[in-house]
């Protein structure tokens, strides 16, 4: 038996449910002329429960060393390596919120 009805096609991006709850951790702009920074030390470990405002890591630029605070509460997932330099805006991890 032949059916002339067509199945609807999905269009657009299909989002993973966790996309709404994932907050990226990025290298911040530490000054007008700063274009990159080096992770000196992570103060949280992979899989740790972290909270907004908690210091996550220390960043060193050619002008300053600074502590970088957590942008959200949840479980941290780290991809940036200590001693590695990254450009401003690079994603070095993310936080999955409950």
Kinemage of the C-alpha trace (Angstrom):
@kinemage 1
@onewidth
@group {chain A} dominant
@subgroup {mainchain}
@vectorlist {calphas} color= white
{ca unk a 1} P 0.000 0.000 0.000
{ca unk a 2} L 1.423 3.377 -1.022
{ca unk a 3} L 0.846 6.410 1.155
{ca unk a 4} L 1.046 9.874 -0.352
{ca unk a 5} L 1.518 11.491 3.080
{ca unk a 6} L 5.029 12.744 3.697
{ca unk a 7} L 6.783 12.725 7.002
{ca unk a 8} L 7.615 16.152 8.358
{ca unk a 9} L 11.285 17.035 8.258
{ca unk a 10} L 13.102 18.509 11.210
{ca unk a 11} L 14.705 21.813 10.408
{ca unk a 12} L 17.158 23.871 12.403
{ca unk a 13} L 19.461 22.915 15.201
{ca unk a 14} L 18.520 20.177 17.629
{ca unk a 15} L 19.750 21.207 21.071
{ca unk a 16} L 21.065 18.904 23.723
{ca unk a 17} L 19.122 19.423 26.961
{ca unk a 18} L 22.333 20.202 28.846
{ca unk a 19} L 23.145 23.170 26.535
{ca unk a 20} L 20.985 25.457 28.683
{ca unk a 21} L 22.834 24.420 31.815
{ca unk a 22} L 26.401 24.604 30.511
{ca unk a 23} L 28.394 27.758 31.281
{ca unk a 24} L 31.730 28.160 29.513
{ca unk a 25} L 34.856 29.164 31.416
{ca unk a 26} L 36.828 31.563 29.210
{ca unk a 27} L 40.065 33.498 29.394
{ca unk a 28} L 38.957 37.009 30.444
{ca unk a 29} L 40.056 40.349 29.023
{ca unk a 30} L 42.462 41.482 31.766
{ca unk a 31} L 43.300 44.848 30.198
{ca unk a 32} L 42.862 46.843 27.011
{ca unk a 33} L 46.104 45.656 25.413
{ca unk a 34} L 46.055 42.091 26.783
{ca unk a 35} L 45.476 39.437 24.110
{ca unk a 36} L 46.452 36.252 25.927
{ca unk a 37} L 47.081 34.736 29.332
{ca unk a 38} L 48.714 31.707 30.895
{ca unk a 39} L 46.981 29.472 33.435
{ca unk a 40} L 49.282 29.517 36.462
{ca unk a 41} L 47.239 27.233 38.704
{ca unk a 42} L 43.802 25.637 38.862
{ca unk a 43} L 42.256 26.028 42.332
{ca unk a 44} L 39.460 23.551 41.569
{ca unk a 45} L 39.834 20.010 40.263
{ca unk a 46} L 37.999 18.218 37.452
{ca unk a 47} L 34.548 17.158 38.674
{ca unk a 48} L 34.518 19.426 41.749
{ca unk a 49} L 31.319 21.123 42.851
{ca unk a 50} L 31.961 24.888 42.504
{ca unk a 51} L 29.956 28.012 43.347
{ca unk a 52} L 29.541 31.454 41.800
{ca unk a 53} L 32.327 33.782 42.921
{ca unk a 54} L 34.676 30.999 44.023
{ca unk a 55} L 38.211 31.493 42.660
{ca unk a 56} L 38.749 28.857 39.936
{ca unk a 57} L 42.228 29.590 38.623
{ca unk a 58} L 45.124 32.049 38.532
{ca unk a 59} L 45.887 33.752 35.231
{ca unk a 60} L 49.130 35.477 34.320
{ca unk a 61} L 49.441 38.058 31.540
{ca unk a 62} L 52.400 40.211 30.537
{ca unk a 63} L 51.062 42.899 32.905
{ca unk a 64} L 49.382 41.209 35.870
{ca unk a 65} L 48.642 37.964 37.720
{ca unk a 66} L 44.999 37.656 38.752
{ca unk a 67} L 42.478 35.266 40.289
{ca unk a 68} L 39.529 34.383 38.057
{ca unk a 69} L 36.149 33.754 39.693
{ca unk a 70} L 33.603 31.088 38.855
{ca unk a 71} L 30.790 32.347 36.566
{ca unk a 72} L 28.194 29.762 37.706
{ca unk a 73} L 27.521 27.050 40.281
{ca unk a 74} L 27.731 23.384 39.359
{ca unk a 75} L 30.273 20.724 38.388
{ca unk a 76} L 33.478 21.921 36.731
{ca unk a 77} L 34.993 20.291 33.655
{ca unk a 78} L 38.513 21.485 32.835
{ca unk a 79} L 40.225 21.378 29.440
{ca unk a 80} L 42.809 24.176 29.880
{ca unk a 81} L 46.236 23.082 31.074
{ca unk a 82} L 48.428 24.714 33.692
{ca unk a 83} L 51.390 26.478 32.075
{ca unk a 84} L 49.609 26.772 28.723
{ca unk a 85} L 48.897 30.179 27.127
{ca unk a 86} L 45.454 30.915 25.674
{ca unk a 87} L 43.945 33.815 23.752
{ca unk a 88} L 41.377 36.066 25.406
{ca unk a 89} L 37.969 34.438 24.928
{ca unk a 90} L 39.298 30.882 24.550
{ca unk a 91} L 37.159 28.311 26.347
{ca unk a 92} L 39.257 26.465 28.933
{ca unk a 93} L 36.448 24.500 30.567
{ca unk a 94} L 32.788 24.623 31.464
{ca unk a 95} L 30.416 24.244 34.370
{ca unk a 96} L 27.373 21.985 34.213
{ca unk a 97} L 24.658 23.443 36.422
{ca unk a 98} L 22.018 21.228 38.049
